[in-house]
Amino acid sequence: MSGPSSDTDYRTNPRALKWWRLKNHYSQRDVEEKTGVSYTTISKLENGHRTRARFGTLEKLAQIYGCTIEDLIVIGSQLLA
């Protein structure tokens, strides 16, 4: 099997998640409709109440935002944004 498993969790960057969503002029509900990721999950990830997301979730978000998964996660100990 190549690539990460869809159930692998990654530490997310709340600021980056919100920035990419707003850059694309999407509401959280728009993202829910386009990806199937629940509004509640999107909200919790963006406000830091949930700090990890599965690869499959990040893949869906990156696809509609026009960015990479790396743009949405924390690499090492630094928050990117």
PLY file of the C-alpha trace (Angstrom):
ply
format ascii 1.0
element vertex 81
property float x
property float y
property float z
element edge 80
property int vertex1
property int vertex2
end_header
0.00 0.00 0.00
1.49 3.36 -1.01
0.81 6.69 0.67
-0.69 7.33 4.07
-3.66 5.37 5.30
-6.94 7.30 5.27
-7.22 6.74 9.02
-3.84 8.34 9.82
-4.31 11.46 11.97
-2.39 14.69 11.44
-2.06 17.72 13.70
-3.94 20.53 11.99
-3.20 24.24 11.79
-6.45 26.05 12.70
-5.33 29.40 11.26
-4.36 27.84 7.94
-7.61 25.89 7.67
-9.65 29.06 8.14
-7.39 31.15 5.88
-7.69 28.71 2.96
-11.47 28.48 3.39
-11.89 32.25 3.41
-9.43 32.70 0.53
-11.80 30.56 -1.54
-14.86 32.51 -0.34
-16.47 29.43 1.21
-18.63 29.29 4.30
-18.26 26.30 6.57
-21.58 25.05 5.19
-20.24 25.37 1.62
-17.28 23.19 2.57
-19.61 20.64 4.16
-21.66 20.43 0.96
-18.61 20.15 -1.31
-16.64 17.63 0.76
-19.04 15.75 2.99
-16.98 16.82 6.00
-19.46 17.93 8.65
-19.90 21.59 9.52
-19.20 20.68 13.16
-15.87 19.07 12.29
-14.82 22.04 10.16
-15.76 24.46 12.92
-13.91 22.49 15.61
-10.79 22.19 13.46
-10.77 25.91 12.68
-11.29 27.05 16.28
-8.78 24.58 17.73
-11.30 22.50 19.70
-10.22 19.55 17.58
-6.51 19.46 16.80
-6.18 16.37 14.63
-7.76 15.28 11.37
-7.60 12.14 9.27
-5.67 12.09 6.03
-8.88 11.56 4.05
-10.47 14.66 5.57
-7.42 16.79 4.85
-7.25 15.41 1.32
-10.84 16.54 0.65
-10.21 20.00 2.10
-6.95 20.50 0.21
-8.62 19.49 -3.04
-11.38 22.11 -2.84
-9.05 24.80 -1.40
-6.47 24.31 -4.15
-3.63 23.69 -1.72
-1.58 20.80 -0.38
-2.22 18.83 2.78
1.06 20.23 4.09
-0.51 23.71 3.88
-3.14 22.62 6.42
-1.07 20.78 9.03
1.58 21.47 11.62
4.99 20.19 10.57
7.39 19.73 13.46
6.68 21.98 16.41
5.79 25.16 14.52
2.40 26.40 13.45
2.44 27.45 9.83
0.24 30.24 8.58
0 1
1 2
2 3
3 4
4 5
5 6
6 7
7 8
8 9
9 10
10 11
11 12
12 13
13 14
14 15
15 16
16 17
17 18
18 19
19 20
20 21
21 22
22 23
23 24
24 25
25 26
26 27
27 28
28 29
29 30
30 31
31 32
32 33
33 34
34 35
35 36
36 37
37 38
38 39
39 40
40 41
41 42
42 43
43 44
44 45
45 46
46 47
47 48
48 49
49 50
50 51
51 52
52 53
53 54
54 55
55 56
56 57
57 58
58 59
59 60
60 61
61 62
62 63
63 64
64 65
65 66
66 67
67 68
68 69
69 70
70 71
71 72
72 73
73 74
74 75
75 76
76 77
77 78
78 79
79 80
